[in-house]
């Protein structure tokens, strides 16, 4: 029973720390100290220590000589490496999903209206739709190993997206790109789906590279 309680505390602590890293509450390069995080989260040091180990395993934290752990930094090299892997995985996922016979008509309609969500400032709903689409494509691949690899890559890309800030123009364009992918999947056209994913990711990578190298009013 004690071990179960400790495991639950570790899971909750890990989930909170992971969310804080992804949201930028714990910024890249920030020092992760057991005592400080224990006090901040209101838990003992044991679940914090165990949660730190999981963050290191996920690549969200890393040891630094003489300083313990820090939140893993991000740079343009990370961006390119992540997108290289993401493109390989998502193009394959699109091809498998197109051949699955699963229906994506609903996403075609919903992405057609997604720019309205952006205009209304309902970004949480927009990102939820995007995540739902990713999950539907993942399920259609029927390949759990591919999905696991994609989940790891997407985790790190969330950090880049948050650092780059929200750009309404890019989000509206991305909605159109997602709609084209959904249309190709609905038609069962694997080649067109793969091409549409390639175009979307190329534009996404270029956007993030520009945003991360050009100071914005929000980050100035």
GIZI-V841311 format. One record per backbone hydrogen bond with DSSP energy under -1.0 kcal/mol. NH is the residue of the N-H (numbers start at 1). CO is the residue of the C=O. If there is no record, write none. Layout:
nh=NH co=CO
nh=NH co=CO
//
This chain:
nh=5 co=1
nh=6 co=2
nh=7 co=3
nh=8 co=4
nh=9 co=5
nh=10 co=6
nh=11 co=7
nh=12 co=8
nh=13 co=9
nh=14 co=10
nh=15 co=11
nh=16 co=12
nh=17 co=13
nh=18 co=14
nh=19 co=15
nh=20 co=16
nh=21 co=17
nh=22 co=18
nh=23 co=19
nh=25 co=20
nh=26 co=20
nh=29 co=71
nh=30 co=27
nh=32 co=69
nh=37 co=33
nh=38 co=34
nh=39 co=35
nh=40 co=36
nh=41 co=37
nh=42 co=38
nh=43 co=38
nh=49 co=45
nh=50 co=46
nh=51 co=47
nh=52 co=48
nh=53 co=49
nh=54 co=50
nh=55 co=51
nh=56 co=52
nh=57 co=53
nh=58 co=54
nh=59 co=56
nh=60 co=55
nh=61 co=55
nh=62 co=70
nh=64 co=68
nh=67 co=64
nh=70 co=62
nh=71 co=30
nh=72 co=60
nh=79 co=75
nh=80 co=76
nh=81 co=77
nh=82 co=78
nh=83 co=79
nh=84 co=80
nh=85 co=81
nh=86 co=82
nh=87 co=83
nh=88 co=84
nh=89 co=85
nh=90 co=86
nh=91 co=87
nh=92 co=88
nh=93 co=89
nh=94 co=90
nh=95 co=91
nh=96 co=92
nh=97 co=93
nh=98 co=94
nh=99 co=95
nh=100 co=97
nh=108 co=104
nh=109 co=105
nh=110 co=106
nh=111 co=107
nh=112 co=108
nh=116 co=113
nh=118 co=114
nh=119 co=115
nh=120 co=116
nh=121 co=118
nh=122 co=117
nh=123 co=121
nh=126 co=122
nh=127 co=123
nh=128 co=124
nh=129 co=125
nh=130 co=126
nh=131 co=127
nh=132 co=128
nh=133 co=129
nh=134 co=130
nh=135 co=131
nh=136 co=132
nh=137 co=133
nh=138 co=134
nh=139 co=135
nh=140 co=136
nh=141 co=137
nh=147 co=143
nh=148 co=144
nh=149 co=145
nh=150 co=146
nh=151 co=147
nh=152 co=148
nh=153 co=149
nh=154 co=150
nh=155 co=151
nh=156 co=152
nh=157 co=153
nh=158 co=154
nh=160 co=156
nh=161 co=157
nh=162 co=158
nh=163 co=159
nh=164 co=160
nh=171 co=167
nh=172 co=168
nh=173 co=169
nh=174 co=170
nh=175 co=171
nh=176 co=172
nh=177 co=173
nh=178 co=174
nh=179 co=175
nh=180 co=176
nh=181 co=177
nh=182 co=178
nh=183 co=179
nh=184 co=180
nh=185 co=181
nh=186 co=182
nh=187 co=183
nh=189 co=184
nh=190 co=188
nh=193 co=189
nh=194 co=190
nh=195 co=191
nh=196 co=192
nh=197 co=193
nh=198 co=194
nh=199 co=195
nh=200 co=196
nh=201 co=197
nh=202 co=198
nh=203 co=199
nh=204 co=200
nh=205 co=201
nh=206 co=202
nh=207 co=203
nh=208 co=204
nh=209 co=205
nh=210 co=206
nh=211 co=207
nh=212 co=208
nh=214 co=210
nh=220 co=216
//
